[in-house]
Amino acid sequence: MVGKVLFRQGDFTLHSGARGNYFIDCDALTDEDWETLAKVTAERFTFGKVVGIPKGGLKLADALEKYKTEGTGVTLIVDDVLTTGKSMEEEKAKHSELVSGIVVFARGYCPYWIVPLFQMPIEKDEPEPDESNVLITKGNEHTMEHREAIIQMETEWQSKIGKIIDVGNEILELAWHGDYSNGNEAFGVDEGRVRAKELLDVLELEWRELKKL
Protein backbone atom coordinates (compact mmCIF):
# COMPACT_ATOMS: atom_id res chain seq x y z
CA MET A 1 0.00 0.00 0.00
CA VAL A 2 1.39 3.39 -1.00
CA GLY A 3 1.49 5.93 1.84
CA LYS A 4 0.13 9.45 1.55
CA VAL A 5 2.36 12.13 0.10
CA LEU A 6 2.50 15.76 1.21
CA PHE A 7 2.44 17.34 -2.27
CA ARG A 8 0.52 16.07 -5.29
CA GLN A 9 0.34 17.53 -8.79
CA GLY A 10 -2.85 17.58 -10.82
CA ASP A 11 -6.12 19.46 -11.17
CA PHE A 12 -7.77 19.86 -7.77
CA THR A 13 -10.76 21.60 -6.25
CA LEU A 14 -9.45 23.05 -3.00
CA HIS A 15 -11.33 23.37 0.28
CA SER A 16 -12.01 27.02 -0.55
CA GLY A 17 -13.68 26.00 -3.82
CA ALA A 18 -10.84 27.41 -5.90
CA ARG A 19 -8.98 25.33 -8.47
CA GLY A 20 -5.33 24.44 -7.97
CA ASN A 21 -2.66 22.57 -9.89
CA TYR A 22 -1.19 21.05 -6.75
CA PHE A 23 -2.58 19.73 -3.49
CA ILE A 24 -1.09 19.84 0.01
CA ASP A 25 -2.18 16.82 2.05
CA CYS A 26 -1.13 17.41 5.65
CA ASP A 27 -2.55 14.01 6.59
CA ALA A 28 0.81 12.78 5.30
CA LEU A 29 2.58 14.45 8.24
CA THR A 30 3.54 12.16 11.12
CA ASP A 31 2.94 12.75 14.82
CA GLU A 32 6.62 13.67 15.11
CA ASP A 33 6.16 16.23 12.32
CA TRP A 34 3.29 17.86 14.19
CA GLU A 35 5.26 17.88 17.44
CA THR A 36 8.16 19.60 15.68
CA LEU A 37 5.88 22.21 14.11
CA ALA A 38 4.29 22.85 17.50
CA LYS A 39 7.71 23.33 19.14
CA VAL A 40 8.79 25.76 16.41
CA THR A 41 5.56 27.73 16.90
CA ALA A 42 5.79 27.78 20.71
CA GLU A 43 9.35 29.09 20.59
CA ARG A 44 8.11 32.27 18.92
CA PHE A 45 4.60 32.78 20.32
CA THR A 46 3.09 32.99 23.80
CA PHE A 47 -0.60 32.13 24.10
CA GLY A 48 -3.10 31.08 26.73
CA LYS A 49 -5.56 29.23 24.51
CA VAL A 50 -5.29 27.38 21.22
CA VAL A 51 -8.09 26.70 18.73
CA GLY A 52 -7.75 24.40 15.72
CA ILE A 53 -9.81 24.85 12.55
CA PRO A 54 -11.57 21.52 11.82
CA LYS A 55 -10.24 19.35 10.63
CA GLY A 56 -6.89 20.49 9.27
CA GLY A 57 -5.82 22.46 12.33
CA LEU A 58 -6.80 19.96 15.01
CA LYS A 59 -3.55 17.98 15.11
CA LEU A 60 -1.44 21.12 15.43
CA ALA A 61 -3.77 22.47 18.11
CA ASP A 62 -3.45 19.22 20.09
CA ALA A 63 0.34 19.34 19.81
CA LEU A 64 0.37 22.96 21.03
CA GLU A 65 -1.75 22.36 24.15
CA LYS A 66 1.23 21.67 26.40
CA TYR A 67 2.83 24.99 25.46
CA LYS A 68 -0.01 27.19 26.75
CA THR A 69 0.84 29.96 29.21
CA GLU A 70 -2.02 30.97 31.46
CA GLY A 71 -2.82 34.65 31.85
CA THR A 72 -1.55 35.88 28.49
CA GLY A 73 -5.01 36.75 27.18
CA VAL A 74 -3.99 35.62 23.69
CA THR A 75 -5.84 32.96 21.71
CA LEU A 76 -3.89 31.20 18.96
CA ILE A 77 -5.96 29.99 15.99
CA VAL A 78 -4.26 27.36 13.83
CA ASP A 79 -4.88 25.56 10.54
CA ASP A 80 -2.87 23.38 8.20
CA VAL A 81 -3.30 25.14 4.82
CA LEU A 82 -4.51 28.67 4.03
CA THR A 83 -5.81 29.53 0.59
CA THR A 84 -8.22 32.43 1.03
CA GLY A 85 -8.15 32.66 4.84
CA LYS A 86 -11.95 32.54 5.10
CA SER A 87 -12.07 29.78 7.73
CA MET A 88 -9.51 31.58 9.89
CA GLU A 89 -11.33 34.91 9.62
CA GLU A 90 -14.66 33.26 10.52
CA GLU A 91 -13.11 31.74 13.64
CA LYS A 92 -11.43 35.02 14.59
CA ALA A 93 -14.81 36.77 14.46
CA LYS A 94 -15.99 34.53 17.33
CA HIS A 95 -13.36 35.93 19.70
CA SER A 96 -13.29 39.29 21.44
CA GLU A 97 -9.87 38.74 23.02
CA LEU A 98 -6.48 39.29 21.38
CA VAL A 99 -6.02 36.70 18.63
CA SER A 100 -3.03 35.41 16.66
CA GLY A 101 -3.04 32.96 13.77
CA ILE A 102 -0.67 30.27 12.54
CA VAL A 103 -0.96 28.14 9.40
CA VAL A 104 1.53 25.50 8.35
CA PHE A 105 1.31 26.32 4.62
CA ALA A 106 -0.06 29.46 2.96
CA ARG A 107 -0.99 29.24 -0.71
CA GLY A 108 -2.16 32.86 -0.86
CA TYR A 109 -1.70 36.16 0.91
CA CYS A 110 -2.11 36.06 4.69
CA PRO A 111 -4.10 38.61 6.67
CA TYR A 112 -1.89 40.68 8.98
CA TRP A 113 -2.71 38.57 12.05
CA ILE A 114 -1.75 35.20 10.51
CA VAL A 115 1.80 33.90 10.16
CA PRO A 116 2.55 30.99 7.79
CA LEU A 117 5.31 28.62 8.81
CA PHE A 118 5.82 28.01 5.09
CA GLN A 119 4.77 30.48 2.38
CA MET A 120 4.15 28.84 -0.99
CA PRO A 121 4.76 30.83 -4.20
CA ILE A 122 1.73 33.01 -4.85
CA GLU A 123 0.02 32.55 -8.21
CA LYS A 124 0.48 35.39 -10.69
CA ASP A 125 -3.28 35.83 -11.08
CA GLU A 126 -3.85 36.00 -7.32
CA PRO A 127 -5.66 39.31 -6.56
CA GLU A 128 -3.52 41.90 -4.83
CA PRO A 129 -4.24 42.02 -1.09
CA ASP A 130 -5.86 44.83 0.84
CA GLU A 131 -2.73 46.49 2.21
CA SER A 132 -4.54 47.46 5.41
CA ASN A 133 -5.06 43.78 6.20
CA VAL A 134 -1.80 42.24 5.00
CA LEU A 135 1.86 42.47 5.87
CA ILE A 136 3.86 41.12 2.94
CA THR A 137 6.94 42.15 1.01
CA LYS A 138 7.67 41.93 -2.70
CA GLY A 139 9.52 38.70 -1.95
CA ASN A 140 6.30 37.21 -0.57
CA GLU A 141 7.85 37.06 2.89
CA HIS A 142 5.62 37.33 5.93
CA THR A 143 7.85 36.82 8.94
CA MET A 144 7.09 35.99 12.54
CA GLU A 145 8.94 39.15 13.52
CA HIS A 146 6.26 41.18 11.70
CA ARG A 147 3.51 39.36 13.57
CA GLU A 148 5.25 39.77 16.93
CA ALA A 149 5.51 43.51 16.26
CA ILE A 150 1.76 43.64 15.53
CA ILE A 151 0.97 41.72 18.75
CA GLN A 152 3.09 44.16 20.77
CA MET A 153 1.43 47.17 19.14
CA GLU A 154 -2.08 45.78 19.74
CA THR A 155 -1.25 45.12 23.40
CA GLU A 156 0.04 48.69 23.88
CA TRP A 157 -3.06 50.09 22.16
CA GLN A 158 -5.35 48.12 24.47
CA SER A 159 -3.45 49.33 27.54
CA LYS A 160 -3.49 52.99 26.46
CA ILE A 161 -7.14 52.95 25.42
CA GLY A 162 -8.10 51.25 28.68
CA LYS A 163 -6.39 54.00 30.68
CA ILE A 164 -8.02 56.72 28.56
CA ILE A 165 -11.45 55.16 29.17
CA ASP A 166 -10.83 55.02 32.95
CA VAL A 167 -9.75 58.67 33.04
CA GLY A 168 -12.68 59.69 30.86
CA ASN A 169 -15.14 57.94 33.16
CA GLU A 170 -13.73 59.77 36.19
CA ILE A 171 -14.02 63.10 34.38
CA LEU A 172 -17.66 62.31 33.54
CA GLU A 173 -18.30 61.47 37.17
CA LEU A 174 -16.87 64.84 38.21
CA ALA A 175 -18.92 66.65 35.57
CA TRP A 176 -22.08 64.95 36.81
CA HIS A 177 -21.66 65.37 40.57
CA GLY A 178 -19.27 68.34 40.90
CA ASP A 179 -17.58 66.92 44.00
CA TYR A 180 -14.82 64.34 44.17
CA SER A 181 -14.04 61.22 46.18
CA ASN A 182 -10.81 59.23 46.07
CA GLY A 183 -12.44 56.23 47.72
CA ASN A 184 -11.39 57.18 51.24
CA GLU A 185 -12.63 60.72 51.71
CA ALA A 186 -14.83 63.16 49.85
CA PHE A 187 -13.75 66.56 48.59
CA GLY A 188 -15.70 69.64 47.62
CA VAL A 189 -16.28 71.26 44.26
CA ASP A 190 -13.00 73.20 44.26
CA GLU A 191 -10.97 70.07 44.90
CA GLY A 192 -13.03 68.34 42.23
CA ARG A 193 -12.08 71.01 39.69
CA VAL A 194 -8.39 70.58 40.54
CA ARG A 195 -8.72 66.82 40.09
CA ALA A 196 -10.55 67.32 36.78
CA LYS A 197 -7.65 69.47 35.50
CA GLU A 198 -5.18 66.76 36.56
CA LEU A 199 -7.21 64.14 34.75
CA LEU A 200 -7.42 66.23 31.59
CA ASP A 201 -3.63 66.57 31.64
CA VAL A 202 -3.30 62.78 31.98
CA LEU A 203 -5.79 62.29 29.17
CA GLU A 204 -3.85 64.61 26.87
CA LEU A 205 -0.56 62.83 27.66
CA GLU A 206 -2.02 59.36 27.06
CA TRP A 207 -3.55 60.50 23.78
CA ARG A 208 -0.21 61.85 22.57
CA GLU A 209 1.46 58.55 23.48
CA LEU A 210 -1.27 56.61 21.70
CA LYS A 211 -0.78 58.58 18.48
CA LYS A 212 2.92 57.59 18.50
CA LEU A 213 2.04 53.87 18.23
C-alpha positions as CSV (number, residue, x, y, z in Angstrom):
1,M,0.0,0.0,0.0
2,V,1.4,3.4,-1.0
3,G,1.5,5.9,1.8
4,K,0.1,9.4,1.6
5,V,2.4,12.1,0.1
6,L,2.5,15.8,1.2
7,F,2.4,17.3,-2.3
8,R,0.5,16.1,-5.3
9,Q,0.3,17.5,-8.8
10,G,-2.9,17.6,-10.8
11,D,-6.1,19.5,-11.2
12,F,-7.8,19.9,-7.8
13,T,-10.8,21.6,-6.2
14,L,-9.4,23.0,-3.0
15,H,-11.3,23.4,0.3
16,S,-12.0,27.0,-0.5
17,G,-13.7,26.0,-3.8
18,A,-10.8,27.4,-5.9
19,R,-9.0,25.3,-8.5
20,G,-5.3,24.4,-8.0
21,N,-2.7,22.6,-9.9
22,Y,-1.2,21.1,-6.8
23,F,-2.6,19.7,-3.5
24,I,-1.1,19.8,0.0
25,D,-2.2,16.8,2.0
26,C,-1.1,17.4,5.7
27,D,-2.6,14.0,6.6
28,A,0.8,12.8,5.3
29,L,2.6,14.4,8.2
30,T,3.5,12.2,11.1
31,D,2.9,12.7,14.8
32,E,6.6,13.7,15.1
33,D,6.2,16.2,12.3
34,W,3.3,17.9,14.2
35,E,5.3,17.9,17.4
36,T,8.2,19.6,15.7
37,L,5.9,22.2,14.1
38,A,4.3,22.8,17.5
39,K,7.7,23.3,19.1
40,V,8.8,25.8,16.4
41,T,5.6,27.7,16.9
42,A,5.8,27.8,20.7
43,E,9.4,29.1,20.6
44,R,8.1,32.3,18.9
45,F,4.6,32.8,20.3
46,T,3.1,33.0,23.8
47,F,-0.6,32.1,24.1
48,G,-3.1,31.1,26.7
49,K,-5.6,29.2,24.5
50,V,-5.3,27.4,21.2
51,V,-8.1,26.7,18.7
52,G,-7.8,24.4,15.7
53,I,-9.8,24.9,12.6
54,P,-11.6,21.5,11.8
55,K,-10.2,19.3,10.6
56,G,-6.9,20.5,9.3
57,G,-5.8,22.5,12.3
58,L,-6.8,20.0,15.0
59,K,-3.5,18.0,15.1
60,L,-1.4,21.1,15.4
61,A,-3.8,22.5,18.1
62,D,-3.5,19.2,20.1
63,A,0.3,19.3,19.8
64,L,0.4,23.0,21.0
65,E,-1.8,22.4,24.1
66,K,1.2,21.7,26.4
67,Y,2.8,25.0,25.5
68,K,0.0,27.2,26.7
69,T,0.8,30.0,29.2
70,E,-2.0,31.0,31.5
71,G,-2.8,34.6,31.9
72,T,-1.6,35.9,28.5
73,G,-5.0,36.7,27.2
74,V,-4.0,35.6,23.7
75,T,-5.8,33.0,21.7
76,L,-3.9,31.2,19.0
77,I,-6.0,30.0,16.0
78,V,-4.3,27.4,13.8
79,D,-4.9,25.6,10.5
80,D,-2.9,23.4,8.2
81,V,-3.3,25.1,4.8
82,L,-4.5,28.7,4.0
83,T,-5.8,29.5,0.6
84,T,-8.2,32.4,1.0
85,G,-8.1,32.7,4.8
86,K,-11.9,32.5,5.1
87,S,-12.1,29.8,7.7
88,M,-9.5,31.6,9.9
89,E,-11.3,34.9,9.6
90,E,-14.7,33.3,10.5
91,E,-13.1,31.7,13.6
92,K,-11.4,35.0,14.6
93,A,-14.8,36.8,14.5
94,K,-16.0,34.5,17.3
95,H,-13.4,35.9,19.7
96,S,-13.3,39.3,21.4
97,E,-9.9,38.7,23.0
98,L,-6.5,39.3,21.4
99,V,-6.0,36.7,18.6
100,S,-3.0,35.4,16.7
101,G,-3.0,33.0,13.8
102,I,-0.7,30.3,12.5
103,V,-1.0,28.1,9.4
104,V,1.5,25.5,8.3
105,F,1.3,26.3,4.6
106,A,-0.1,29.5,3.0
107,R,-1.0,29.2,-0.7
108,G,-2.2,32.9,-0.9
109,Y,-1.7,36.2,0.9
110,C,-2.1,36.1,4.7
111,P,-4.1,38.6,6.7
112,Y,-1.9,40.7,9.0
113,W,-2.7,38.6,12.0
114,I,-1.7,35.2,10.5
115,V,1.8,33.9,10.2
116,P,2.6,31.0,7.8
117,L,5.3,28.6,8.8
118,F,5.8,28.0,5.1
119,Q,4.8,30.5,2.4
120,M,4.2,28.8,-1.0
121,P,4.8,30.8,-4.2
122,I,1.7,33.0,-4.9
123,E,0.0,32.5,-8.2
124,K,0.5,35.4,-10.7
125,D,-3.3,35.8,-11.1
126,E,-3.9,36.0,-7.3
127,P,-5.7,39.3,-6.6
128,E,-3.5,41.9,-4.8
129,P,-4.2,42.0,-1.1
130,D,-5.9,44.8,0.8
131,E,-2.7,46.5,2.2
132,S,-4.5,47.5,5.4
133,N,-5.1,43.8,6.2
134,V,-1.8,42.2,5.0
135,L,1.9,42.5,5.9
136,I,3.9,41.1,2.9
137,T,6.9,42.2,1.0
138,K,7.7,41.9,-2.7
139,G,9.5,38.7,-2.0
140,N,6.3,37.2,-0.6
141,E,7.9,37.1,2.9
142,H,5.6,37.3,5.9
143,T,7.9,36.8,8.9
144,M,7.1,36.0,12.5
145,E,8.9,39.2,13.5
146,H,6.3,41.2,11.7
147,R,3.5,39.4,13.6
148,E,5.2,39.8,16.9
149,A,5.5,43.5,16.3
150,I,1.8,43.6,15.5
151,I,1.0,41.7,18.7
152,Q,3.1,44.2,20.8
153,M,1.4,47.2,19.1
154,E,-2.1,45.8,19.7
155,T,-1.3,45.1,23.4
156,E,0.0,48.7,23.9
157,W,-3.1,50.1,22.2
158,Q,-5.3,48.1,24.5
159,S,-3.4,49.3,27.5
160,K,-3.5,53.0,26.5
161,I,-7.1,52.9,25.4
162,G,-8.1,51.3,28.7
163,K,-6.4,54.0,30.7
164,I,-8.0,56.7,28.6
165,I,-11.4,55.2,29.2
166,D,-10.8,55.0,32.9
167,V,-9.7,58.7,33.0
168,G,-12.7,59.7,30.9
169,N,-15.1,57.9,33.2
170,E,-13.7,59.8,36.2
171,I,-14.0,63.1,34.4
172,L,-17.7,62.3,33.5
173,E,-18.3,61.5,37.2
174,L,-16.9,64.8,38.2
175,A,-18.9,66.7,35.6
176,W,-22.1,64.9,36.8
177,H,-21.7,65.4,40.6
178,G,-19.3,68.3,40.9
179,D,-17.6,66.9,44.0
180,Y,-14.8,64.3,44.2
181,S,-14.0,61.2,46.2
182,N,-10.8,59.2,46.1
183,G,-12.4,56.2,47.7
184,N,-11.4,57.2,51.2
185,E,-12.6,60.7,51.7
186,A,-14.8,63.2,49.9
187,F,-13.7,66.6,48.6
188,G,-15.7,69.6,47.6
189,V,-16.3,71.3,44.3
190,D,-13.0,73.2,44.3
191,E,-11.0,70.1,44.9
192,G,-13.0,68.3,42.2
193,R,-12.1,71.0,39.7
194,V,-8.4,70.6,40.5
195,R,-8.7,66.8,40.1
196,A,-10.5,67.3,36.8
197,K,-7.6,69.5,35.5
198,E,-5.2,66.8,36.6
199,L,-7.2,64.1,34.8
200,L,-7.4,66.2,31.6
201,D,-3.6,66.6,31.6
202,V,-3.3,62.8,32.0
203,L,-5.8,62.3,29.2
204,E,-3.9,64.6,26.9
205,L,-0.6,62.8,27.7
206,E,-2.0,59.4,27.1
207,W,-3.6,60.5,23.8
208,R,-0.2,61.9,22.6
209,E,1.5,58.5,23.5
210,L,-1.3,56.6,21.7
211,K,-0.8,58.6,18.5
212,K,2.9,57.6,18.5
213,L,2.0,53.9,18.2
